[in-house]
Amino acid sequence: QVQLVESGGGLVQAGGSLRLSCAASGRTFSSLVMGWFRQAPGKERDFVAAITRSGITTYYADSVKGRFTISRDNAKNTVYLQMNSLNTEETAVYYCAADRAVGVIPRRDYEYDYWGQGTQVTVSS
């Protein structure tokens, strides 16, 4: 079992930045692929970014490329999401997710095994 706890959400003005963190426990962190998703009110949960076990390779949704950066610190059992140039349409609950499987890096929420409780990000105009 893996427990994931997100933090770092909050209120930010459009154009601003936030850094989300997700602390993991319960399983060797370096064995997990980690991802970030977000869900806006009334919408489906969407893929944002993922990072391989080593942290060498990252993947992003087209909408966030060049503005968001996913990273991880395996010594601290933590994955991060640096978000820059935020816009109001990115107001959502942001979720951290972990996947045990070996193979293609998952980008669909049903492919992930563990989820955090989410952290609210609100971008004001």
N, C-alpha and C positions, 0 to 999 in steps of 0.2 A: 504494500500500500504506500502511496505517496501523498503527502499533504503539501498543498501549494497555498501560499499566502501573498496576495498582491498588496502593494502600497504605492503611494506617490501620486494618486489621482487628486483632482481638485478642480478649481475654477481658474481659467486662464483666458486672457483676451486673445482675440483672433490675431494671428501672427506670432504669438508667443510660443513658449516651449515648456514641456514637462518631461520628467524622467520617471518612468514606472519601474518598480522592482518586483520581483517574485522570488520569494524564498521557499526552497524545497526541503522536505525532510522525509525520512522513512525508506529511502532506497538510494543506492549509489547514484548521485546526481549525474556523474559523467556518463552513465549508461543510458541517459534519457535524451531524446530529441525534445527540444522545447519550442513552443510556439506562443504567439499572441493572437488573440481574436478580439473583435469588438461587436457589440450589438446596440444599435440605436433603437429608440422607442418605436415599436410597431414594425421592426424590420428583423430579418434573419441575422444570425451570427455570422460575421464575415472574417475570413482569414486576413491577418495583417502582416505577420512575419514569422519566420521559423529559423532555427539555428541548429546545426549538426552537433553531435556529441562533443567533438573536439573544439567547436567554435570557429573552425576554419571557414566553413561555408554558410552563407546566409541566403534567405529567400524573402522576397517582399511582394506584396500586392502592388499592382501597377500604380494604384492611387497614392501610395506612400513612398515610392522609390525616390531617393534623393533627399527626402525630408526626415524619414525615420531610420533609426539604426538599432538593430537588435544585437546584443552581446551577452556573454556569460562569463562568470567567474566560478570555475569548478571548485576552487578551494573554499569559496564562500557559499557554495550551493545556491547560487543566485543567478537569475537571468534578468536582463534589463531591456527596456525599450525607451530609447531617447527619441522624443517627438518634437520636431521643430516646425515652424511655419504652420501652426495649427489653424484650421478654419472651422467655422461654426457647424459645418456638416459632419464634423468628426466628433461631435458630442455623442457619447456612448458609454456603456459599461465595457471596460476592457478586461479581458480574461486571459490568464496565463494557463497553458495546457502542457501536458507532458505525454510523450509516447514512448513505449518500451520496444516497439517493433524495430527490426533491422530491415533496411531496404530503402525504398523511395521515401524521401522526406514528405510527410503528409501535409496537405493544405486544406483538408476538409475536416470539419469539427468532429464528425463521427469516427475519424481515424485516431483520435487522441484518447488515451486511457484515463487520464486524471485532469481535474480542473480545479482552479481556485474559485473563490467566491465572487471575484470581480471587484473592480475599483472604478468609481464614477469619474469620468472626465467631462467637464463642461466647458465649452469654448464660447465665450460671449463676443458679441459684435461691438 
